[in-house]
Each structure stands twice: as structure tokens, then as C-alpha cells.
């Protein structure tokens, strides 16, 4: 019989990557066991066992180095074009060519949450999101959009939802939910980044409406990779782009998929379209000069749309289509400024920026240019009268004052007996007197010059107010009316217009709220009602970066729909978790009954039971003498108005006394049964004997 022998390679052949200096480091040398039978390993019979092992080790090392073509170690720099590090040998290094950076992972600050009772949502108070540590305005943006009917319906995206939105205990505080745990990987819920954006946004909207918590967090949304790759001041704007793209990509039946999109175009000097753009977020940097001039939002937007259209014969920029929700971020770059300095209107009209208004705008711009030229001529004339520059141009003097001091100088010299009647001095003095008289006449005419200037300024303001207020005839423009719905005046403060039930005190359907989360305080959450003037002032003065959200009349007219049951269940689970937090924090510690030995039941004559629940003070309940009528339980002094030691009436403890009596009877019954059992056992023993 022939048997087949199956051989197993217990030790795999140890080999080194020929590219030894690449990413993979060399492994250990080949083992002596695996190298048996290879060339170069012929044992010498006269060697001892120790010498043999040492010889084989040296041979193995030599063979490994030869096979992998390793050469001896050399000193120096390989690949001279690559950067390398060494000791500092120069006194100065250009900081533009090197820098120290943080590693990819580093410690991040965490906002400590107050106790659960301080995180409970008050009756009628709006919920919101605490600020991001990164400083972006995504928490404020999501909250404001939720209060706008069309924004809410858009972000709910009810045609594209999950059967189950999962659960994570700390989701409300920014811990993301792992979608893979839901087991949904195809069809609706493909597990893609686009789906994560849609579903996480749905969770946030539902949370704002149904939560019992005072606030939550958007960090689970902000941690999606697409947002982490953008600067903090661009995260809010990128969210609108990413959400719109995800909704369109999902082919969801969402009639509001493009609610945040505004289309614009640019034409050249020949009025040919050269560029078409889609805007989801207007990020406007306020020029330093405008921050000091007290200009309003219209003037800042004029510069963004029209720029130097007339001055440099540049292209004309205008709107083709405006989204129903308009998001604008204003930023001022100067660190010494406290706010943006831009006056914010409560109502914004966009008619002047549409292509249909181009002819009117061109006339307006020409008039503005003419008025500004007049203003410049007036200012230059006034400057020539009042200001004198030194020949070097680095010093400016007050001209009338300078003339007066020169004339005083000549007068003082004459008073000292110095003759000034020389022809040269006399000529200079006469010229100075004539010039002084001329300056005095022009200075006297300054009020008229200032009046001319004031008239030009008023004319310029009148032109700037074009299409900024409603016309008396509703059929006349402006028609594109947008109202301010929310302002993020700083990273910690949000003003939002919430819908509420009108009453005598607040007859309006909408109410402004100031929502604040102050980091580093024991009571960080503050929610107060606000007035519109306070909101507009905060948008102008509170921070060098302000987020504004405007909405059209159409955006406010959308009907409110119910949340899907899946989202209600999601928030309900979080509310139950919060209730457990509150119960754990608020419930008093319960003292458990003391443990007793088994023999104590029969060994202690003065048996007593103890309890400290419900604020009752534990007392002894004697079981041996039922005739004694001492009080069984008295109220604890901390929970009763009775004085310490005061007895209560017997009627209060009738049920307890009956319970004690039944226990005594049970004990007597058990004793009798035990005695009978013992007697029977003894009887059996006697019979056995």
C-alpha cells in the first residue's frame, strides 16, 4: 500500500524587499532552521556544537546581506534635492521657508455642559445649538433656516428618509451616529457622504422642534469630511452647497431643492454674456474705507455687483434668478474694529440687481459718478484754502493760521526796531497781506461751499435709496422683497425670528429671540425676547463677522407639515434618555435595608424592621409585646412641620400595627411548625433504634 505524504511548510522563507530603503523596513535575518540545505552551509565535522551554531549564524547573516545586495553603511546625504534636517549652523533662518506645524491629531477644547436641570427646555422657549469651538456659524445657520417655513420643509426632505434614524446616547452633544450599524447600504440610505448630510440635517431639524433639551450640537454634521476640508469661515456656506448637491443627486422629490440657489451672470462691454454663476451664500468682505463711512448693506452690495462698471468700462454683473432664502456673511478684516460698521436693513429689496433694471441702474451710476466728481472738486477747493503742504510734501499746515503767524513775526521784528522798509521786505509783506485777505474772503465763503457739498451728499443718498422702499402703487417696483429672519452677531449670540401665537402683549405672529451660549460660565444658556432695533444694532456693532439670513414672502407662506414618525421616534428616544439623566440627578439616595444573618430571626427577642424611604425616620417596631402602644413611625424633621419627638395619633398607623401583628403571628406559626418537625424527627430516631 502506498501512502501519500503531505508536507507542510511550517516556517515561511524569510526574504527582504530589494527596495530596502523604501517604506518597508527590513525584517529579521533568515533563521537557521529555514536556511538548512542552502548553499554555503556545509558543516565542518571537527566543530563543537557551540562553534557550529556560531558559524551558521555568521553564514546566515552574510547570506542575507548578499542576497539583498546591501552595501556597507555610508555617511552623507542621499538625493541632494530633497530637504533634510541637521544641526542649526546659521544665525538666521528665513521663516518663509520653514515652520513648525501641529500633527494631524491634537487636543481639542471641549465645552462642559451644565447639570441636566440647567439643560431643560423651558415652556415656550426655542431650542438652539451651542456654538462651535472652531468658530464657524453652522449652528446658527441651521437654527435660523428651521424657523423659516420653506427652509424647514426643504431641509426635512420628507421624500427621502430612513426607516430608522438610529440612536446614540450622546448624539445631542455632537457624537455622530454610525450609519453602518443601521444595516442600510443600498437604495435609499446608500451610506454615502451625501446621504449623511441629508439624514443628519433631518435629525437636527426634528431635534429643534421636539426636544426637551434647551440646546444641542451640530458637531455630528460638521464632522462629515466634506466640511472639515474647508476654512471655518466657509463651513456655513459650503453646507448649503453640499446639501443642495446631495438633494439633487438623490433625485428626491423635493420641490425646494434649489431654495438656496441664486443665479447671476456677467456681461462684457458689448453686453455679451461671458459668465454664469450659482450662489448659495454671499460672503462679502467689507473694505476698510466702508467700515468707517457708516454705509448700509445696499452700498456694500452695489460694490459687489457693479464695482467699477462705468469707470473702467468693465463687465456688468446682475442677477438672473434669486433664491427664496438669501444668506449673506459680512466680514471686516481690521482687528481694531469691533463690528462690521455696516447698517443692516430689516427689509431688503433686490430689484436693483436684476438684469431688467440695467438701463435704470446705468443712469443711476452715471448720476452718482457726476455727483461724486462734484464732491471731489468741492473738497479739493476747500483743501486748497485751508491746507498748505510743505515743499517736501511730508507736512501739512493750516494755511490761515500759518499766514497769521508769519505776519505776527514781521510785526514783532518791527517792534524791536529792526527796519522793514527795505524794498525786498516790503514786497514780501505786501504779498502776504494780499494773500491773507484773499484767504479770509474764501474762508468766509466756506459756508456756501459747505451747503453745496451738503446738497450733493443728499442727492447721492437719494440716488442710493432707489428701490429700497416700497412704492405707493403695488404694481410698481420694487417687487423682490426679503425680510430679515436671523442674525448671528457673534459666535456665541444668535438672534432669530420665531413664530408664536399672538397675544395682547405680543400681537405679532413673529417674535425676536436672543439666544446666547456663554462659554466658561456655570449657567451658559440665556434666552430672552428682543426688539428689532436691538437686532439691527447687534448686526452692525457686535462682531467683525456677521451672518444675515433673509427670506422672501414665498418662503414664509409655505404650509407647516408634521414630522415623519421615524424622526419623532428618534427625538423621543433622546428625550427618554434626557428624562433618565434628570431622574438620576434629581432623585435622592435610597438607603437599602440592612443585611441580617439567618439566625437573627430567631435569636433576637427584640426583632425590629428599618426603613428610610419617603422621608420617614426609621424607628423600632417591637414584635414581642403587641400590647405596647408606642408610636411605630414618626415623620422626619426635615420633611414635617412637627417638632422633634412629637408623637402622632394611633389612627395614622393602624395598617402598620396590623402588619406588625401579622408578622408576630407568622413567627409563632413558624415556631410551632418547627417544633412539630423537630418532634417528628426525634420520634423517627427512637423508632429506628
Helices and strands as residue ranges (DSSP letters): H 49-67, G 116-119, E 128-129, H 138-147, H 149-156, G 171-173, G 179-182, H 193-210, E 215-216, H 219-222, H 225-228, G 232-234, H 235-249, E 262-267, E 273-279, E 282-286, H 288-293, H 297-305, E 316-321, E 325-332, E 347-349, G 351-353, G 355-357, H 358-386, E 387-389, E 396-398, H 399-415, H 423-444, H 446-464, E 481-488, E 493-499, E 510-517, E 525-530, H 532-541, E 545-552, H 553-556, H 565-586, H 600-603, G 613-615, E 616-617, E 634-635, G 650-653, H 654-688
